[in-house]
Every structure is written in structure tokens, then in C-alpha cells.
Amino acid sequence: MALLLEASLVGLAISHDRDLSLRAFQSVLACILAYCSLVDIPDSAYIERGFAFPGVCGFAAMLLA
């Protein structure tokens, strides 16, 4: 993760398109935070329920649309 974060910072520093690089950097940070939060959960039942609820809500929204 440290190498990925360092590469993102280097890309942000030398990029010609700052807006695009900043959005990509924010996406990398969000992915790292999501990974760390999922890895720290000791019981996998929380993860299953955490992914099932948004999936059911998304499916219901698609049916209603």
C-alpha cells in the first residue's frame, strides 16, 4: 500500500493534468481506506451483510426505475 500511495503522489506531482490526477489520487485513497476497513473486520458475517444490503437496495432501485 505504501508503494501504491508513493506512486500516486509522484504521479500527482509530475502530471500535466492536475484535475485528473487529483481525482485519481482521491480514488486511490478511497480504495486503500476501503481495503483497510474490510481487512480489519474479524467476523466475515459483517462483510456479507455489509455487501448484501447495498446490493438489495441497488437491485430494488433498478426495478423501480
Distance bins in CASP14 RR format, pairs under 12 A and 6 or more apart:
PFRMAT RR
TARGET T0000
AUTHOR 0000-0000-0000
RMODE 2
METHOD distances of the structure
MODEL  1
1 7 0 0 0 0 0 1 0 0 0 0 0
1 8 0 0 0 0 0 1 0 0 0 0 0
1 28 0 0 0 0 1 0 0 0 0 0 0
1 29 0 0 0 0 0 1 0 0 0 0 0
1 31 0 0 0 0 1 0 0 0 0 0 0
1 32 1 0 1 0 0 0 0 0 0 0 0
1 33 0 0 0 0 0 1 0 0 0 0 0
1 34 0 0 0 0 0 1 0 0 0 0 0
1 35 1 0 0 1 0 0 0 0 0 0 0
1 36 1 0 0 1 0 0 0 0 0 0 0
1 39 0 0 0 0 0 1 0 0 0 0 0
2 8 0 0 0 0 0 1 0 0 0 0 0
2 9 0 0 0 0 0 1 0 0 0 0 0
2 32 0 0 0 0 1 0 0 0 0 0 0
3 9 0 0 0 0 0 1 0 0 0 0 0
3 10 0 0 0 0 0 1 0 0 0 0 0
3 28 0 0 0 0 0 1 0 0 0 0 0
3 32 0 0 0 0 0 1 0 0 0 0 0
4 10 0 0 0 0 0 1 0 0 0 0 0
4 11 0 0 0 0 0 1 0 0 0 0 0
4 24 0 0 0 0 0 1 0 0 0 0 0
4 25 0 0 0 0 0 1 0 0 0 0 0
4 27 0 0 0 0 0 1 0 0 0 0 0
4 28 1 0 0 1 0 0 0 0 0 0 0
4 29 0 0 0 0 0 1 0 0 0 0 0
4 31 0 0 0 0 1 0 0 0 0 0 0
4 32 1 0 0 1 0 0 0 0 0 0 0
4 35 0 0 0 0 0 1 0 0 0 0 0
5 11 0 0 0 0 0 1 0 0 0 0 0
5 12 0 0 0 0 0 1 0 0 0 0 0
5 25 0 0 0 0 1 0 0 0 0 0 0
5 28 1 0 0 1 0 0 0 0 0 0 0
5 29 1 0 0 1 0 0 0 0 0 0 0
5 31 0 0 0 0 0 1 0 0 0 0 0
5 32 1 0 0 1 0 0 0 0 0 0 0
5 33 0 0 0 0 0 1 0 0 0 0 0
5 35 0 0 0 0 0 1 0 0 0 0 0
5 36 0 0 0 0 0 1 0 0 0 0 0
6 12 0 0 0 0 0 1 0 0 0 0 0
6 13 0 0 0 0 0 1 0 0 0 0 0
6 25 0 0 0 0 0 1 0 0 0 0 0
6 28 0 0 0 0 0 1 0 0 0 0 0
6 32 0 0 0 0 0 1 0 0 0 0 0
7 13 0 0 0 0 0 1 0 0 0 0 0
7 14 0 0 0 0 0 1 0 0 0 0 0
7 15 0 0 0 0 0 1 0 0 0 0 0
7 21 0 0 0 0 0 1 0 0 0 0 0
7 24 0 0 0 0 0 1 0 0 0 0 0
7 25 0 0 0 0 0 1 0 0 0 0 0
7 28 0 0 0 0 1 0 0 0 0 0 0
8 14 0 0 0 0 0 1 0 0 0 0 0
8 15 0 0 0 0 0 1 0 0 0 0 0
8 21 0 0 0 0 1 0 0 0 0 0 0
8 22 0 0 0 0 0 1 0 0 0 0 0
8 23 0 0 0 0 0 1 0 0 0 0 0
8 24 1 0 0 1 0 0 0 0 0 0 0
8 25 1 0 1 0 0 0 0 0 0 0 0
8 26 0 0 0 0 1 0 0 0 0 0 0
8 27 0 0 0 0 1 0 0 0 0 0 0
8 28 1 0 1 0 0 0 0 0 0 0 0
8 29 1 0 0 1 0 0 0 0 0 0 0
8 30 0 0 0 0 0 1 0 0 0 0 0
8 31 0 0 0 0 0 1 0 0 0 0 0
8 32 0 0 0 0 1 0 0 0 0 0 0
9 15 0 0 0 0 0 1 0 0 0 0 0
9 21 0 0 0 0 1 0 0 0 0 0 0
9 22 0 0 0 0 0 1 0 0 0 0 0
9 24 0 0 0 0 0 1 0 0 0 0 0
9 25 1 0 0 1 0 0 0 0 0 0 0
9 28 0 0 0 0 1 0 0 0 0 0 0
9 29 0 0 0 0 0 1 0 0 0 0 0
10 21 0 0 0 0 0 1 0 0 0 0 0
10 25 0 0 0 0 0 1 0 0 0 0 0
10 28 0 0 0 0 0 1 0 0 0 0 0
11 17 0 0 0 0 0 1 0 0 0 0 0
11 18 0 0 0 0 0 1 0 0 0 0 0
11 20 0 0 0 0 0 1 0 0 0 0 0
11 21 1 0 0 1 0 0 0 0 0 0 0
11 22 0 0 0 0 0 1 0 0 0 0 0
11 24 0 0 0 0 1 0 0 0 0 0 0
11 25 0 0 0 0 1 0 0 0 0 0 0
11 28 0 0 0 0 0 1 0 0 0 0 0
12 18 1 0 0 1 0 0 0 0 0 0 0
12 19 0 0 0 0 0 1 0 0 0 0 0
12 20 0 0 0 0 0 1 0 0 0 0 0
12 21 1 0 1 0 0 0 0 0 0 0 0
12 22 1 0 0 1 0 0 0 0 0 0 0
12 23 0 0 0 0 0 1 0 0 0 0 0
12 24 1 0 0 1 0 0 0 0 0 0 0
12 25 1 0 1 0 0 0 0 0 0 0 0
12 26 0 0 0 0 0 1 0 0 0 0 0
12 27 0 0 0 0 0 1 0 0 0 0 0
12 28 0 0 0 0 1 0 0 0 0 0 0
12 29 0 0 0 0 0 1 0 0 0 0 0
13 21 0 0 0 0 1 0 0 0 0 0 0
13 22 0 0 0 0 0 1 0 0 0 0 0
13 25 0 0 0 0 0 1 0 0 0 0 0
14 21 0 0 0 0 1 0 0 0 0 0 0
15 21 1 1 0 0 0 0 0 0 0 0 0
15 22 0 0 0 0 1 0 0 0 0 0 0
15 23 0 0 0 0 0 1 0 0 0 0 0
15 24 0 0 0 0 1 0 0 0 0 0 0
15 25 0 0 0 0 1 0 0 0 0 0 0
17 23 0 0 0 0 1 0 0 0 0 0 0
17 24 0 0 0 0 1 0 0 0 0 0 0
18 24 0 0 0 0 0 1 0 0 0 0 0
18 25 0 0 0 0 0 1 0 0 0 0 0
19 25 0 0 0 0 0 1 0 0 0 0 0
19 26 0 0 0 0 0 1 0 0 0 0 0
20 26 0 0 0 0 0 1 0 0 0 0 0
20 27 0 0 0 0 0 1 0 0 0 0 0
21 27 0 0 0 0 0 1 0 0 0 0 0
21 28 0 0 0 0 0 1 0 0 0 0 0
22 28 0 0 0 0 0 1 0 0 0 0 0
22 29 0 0 0 0 0 1 0 0 0 0 0
23 29 0 0 0 0 0 1 0 0 0 0 0
23 30 0 0 0 0 0 1 0 0 0 0 0
24 30 0 0 0 0 0 1 0 0 0 0 0
24 31 0 0 0 0 0 1 0 0 0 0 0
25 31 0 0 0 0 0 1 0 0 0 0 0
25 32 0 0 0 0 0 1 0 0 0 0 0
26 32 0 0 0 0 0 1 0 0 0 0 0
26 33 0 0 0 0 0 1 0 0 0 0 0
27 33 0 0 0 0 0 1 0 0 0 0 0
27 34 0 0 0 0 0 1 0 0 0 0 0
28 34 0 0 0 0 0 1 0 0 0 0 0
28 35 0 0 0 0 0 1 0 0 0 0 0
29 35 0 0 0 0 0 1 0 0 0 0 0
29 36 0 0 0 0 0 1 0 0 0 0 0
30 36 0 0 0 0 0 1 0 0 0 0 0
30 37 0 0 0 0 0 1 0 0 0 0 0
31 37 0 0 0 0 0 1 0 0 0 0 0
31 38 0 0 0 0 0 1 0 0 0 0 0
32 38 0 0 0 0 0 1 0 0 0 0 0
32 39 0 0 0 0 0 1 0 0 0 0 0
33 39 0 0 0 0 0 1 0 0 0 0 0
33 40 0 0 0 0 0 1 0 0 0 0 0
34 40 0 0 0 0 0 1 0 0 0 0 0
34 41 0 0 0 0 0 1 0 0 0 0 0
34 47 0 0 0 0 0 1 0 0 0 0 0
34 50 0 0 0 0 0 1 0 0 0 0 0
34 51 0 0 0 0 0 1 0 0 0 0 0
35 41 0 0 0 0 0 1 0 0 0 0 0
37 46 0 0 0 0 0 1 0 0 0 0 0
37 47 0 0 0 0 1 0 0 0 0 0 0
37 50 0 0 0 0 0 1 0 0 0 0 0
38 44 0 0 0 0 1 0 0 0 0 0 0
38 46 0 0 0 0 1 0 0 0 0 0 0
38 47 1 0 0 1 0 0 0 0 0 0 0
38 48 0 0 0 0 0 1 0 0 0 0 0
38 50 0 0 0 0 1 0 0 0 0 0 0
38 51 0 0 0 0 1 0 0 0 0 0 0
39 47 0 0 0 0 1 0 0 0 0 0 0
40 46 0 0 0 0 0 1 0 0 0 0 0
40 47 0 0 0 0 0 1 0 0 0 0 0
41 47 1 0 1 0 0 0 0 0 0 0 0
41 48 0 0 0 0 0 1 0 0 0 0 0
41 49 0 0 0 0 0 1 0 0 0 0 0
41 50 0 0 0 0 1 0 0 0 0 0 0
41 51 0 0 0 0 0 1 0 0 0 0 0
43 49 0 0 0 0 1 0 0 0 0 0 0
43 50 0 0 0 0 0 1 0 0 0 0 0
44 50 0 0 0 0 0 1 0 0 0 0 0
44 51 0 0 0 0 0 1 0 0 0 0 0
45 51 0 0 0 0 0 1 0 0 0 0 0
45 52 0 0 0 0 0 1 0 0 0 0 0
46 52 0 0 0 0 0 1 0 0 0 0 0
46 53 0 0 0 0 0 1 0 0 0 0 0
47 53 0 0 0 0 0 1 0 0 0 0 0
48 54 0 0 0 0 0 1 0 0 0 0 0
48 55 0 0 0 0 0 1 0 0 0 0 0
49 55 0 0 0 0 0 1 0 0 0 0 0
49 56 0 0 0 0 0 1 0 0 0 0 0
50 56 0 0 0 0 0 1 0 0 0 0 0
50 57 0 0 0 0 0 1 0 0 0 0 0
51 57 0 0 0 0 0 1 0 0 0 0 0
51 58 0 0 0 0 0 1 0 0 0 0 0
52 58 0 0 0 0 0 1 0 0 0 0 0
52 59 0 0 0 0 0 1 0 0 0 0 0
53 59 0 0 0 0 0 1 0 0 0 0 0
53 60 0 0 0 0 0 1 0 0 0 0 0
54 60 0 0 0 0 0 1 0 0 0 0 0
54 61 0 0 0 0 0 1 0 0 0 0 0
55 61 0 0 0 0 1 0 0 0 0 0 0
55 62 0 0 0 0 1 0 0 0 0 0 0
55 63 0 0 0 0 0 1 0 0 0 0 0
56 62 0 0 0 0 0 1 0 0 0 0 0
56 63 0 0 0 0 0 1 0 0 0 0 0
57 63 0 0 0 0 0 1 0 0 0 0 0
57 64 0 0 0 0 0 1 0 0 0 0 0
58 64 0 0 0 0 1 0 0 0 0 0 0
58 65 0 0 0 0 1 0 0 0 0 0 0
59 65 0 0 0 0 0 1 0 0 0 0 0
END
